[in-house]
């Protein structure tokens, strides 16, 4: 690592990473339990650590969890693991982890805001690495996978090939900033990837399946961005392309976006942006269809892993549909039978997401407007594992008026109510902190402590009968945040 390029806070972060790496390398015999978060960032992080330990001949096991709730912590404690690495979560529970695992050796590599300041993050058998602890805002600069990558590189510089997974994780956590570009530590990973020729980056149309799928299918299945009238509607997608004079086929073969001529590309992009703006999408959001693309040079053409954004969606699908181990295996290099199972899961997931978005569009009228937020309980119409994604897409694409955060609920299999809230950077600048609001609302009505997250995206789980008081409390807290 070129330390010359780092600012003071980053230097502090890297010395914490080095402390954690030394702790790991002190002992190459005792097995390590890796516990990681279920989303694309968490799976990338877990995959990076698993590869790192495999290459260092350190025995390990991986567990993937949706959340680090008390029961989960208990079940991990029952295993009496001598060494644990938590990735992409742990900081929110560090006090409990410190107490529960005081006889184990613990490394936490997390970027979620810690519950409180860890006064001694780096001691003997405890390495708590989190950018917040050194004053770095980790919503845009580095994710769980990025921390895992820099840790891996500290263990062995040969692990630099894992930078691409760091980027996949950062994309999964939507860490791209202005003009959809990465900055600081995330950008350092991009440069690492470019330097080692594992990555190719270019600015162009950013739609899923750009190199491999027929163009009308790309439009029909586009959920990010959601294209009004076109997402979920094959006829309209075909009609749109005909209207702007783009042939769907070349001989017998369906054309892809990569096949478009330069002139066609310009026509396609501006017509699509116009269509989206007319459909209510904000100009800034609509322009997001053009921006940096990250191509993984070592992946086969046509593979969903070739584009970092698609890789991230692939991992997200594995996690959300209950097959996280497929995601970890693929991150560790599997491209055989397991990977093929993952492709099926990923296709199924994309279909579900577009169905859910269409449900949301059809039910815009059922959304309740409060002083501080919008609220929709989708009950069982949207899977509880997908509401966060749906709320993000709805906010990002202005399906919902972005002047207030959107809170969505869905009923889980265990009859509890899962809540997901999403805001915008503008709302955060005005004082919104959804993670804090979720925690406060839970505490206010004694609804347990299953909740929290980031300022712009957060969630909670409550008993069904507490819906009304919870929503009221949440609305009051958010209203206050936005007026202060
Ligand atoms: Mn993350």
Boltz pocket constraint, residues with backbone or C-beta under 6 A from the ligand:
constraints:
  - pocket:
      binder: B
      contacts: [[A, 41], [A, 42], [A, 88], [A, 111], [A, 143], [A, 144], [A, 145], [A, 169], [A, 173]]
      max_distance: 6.0
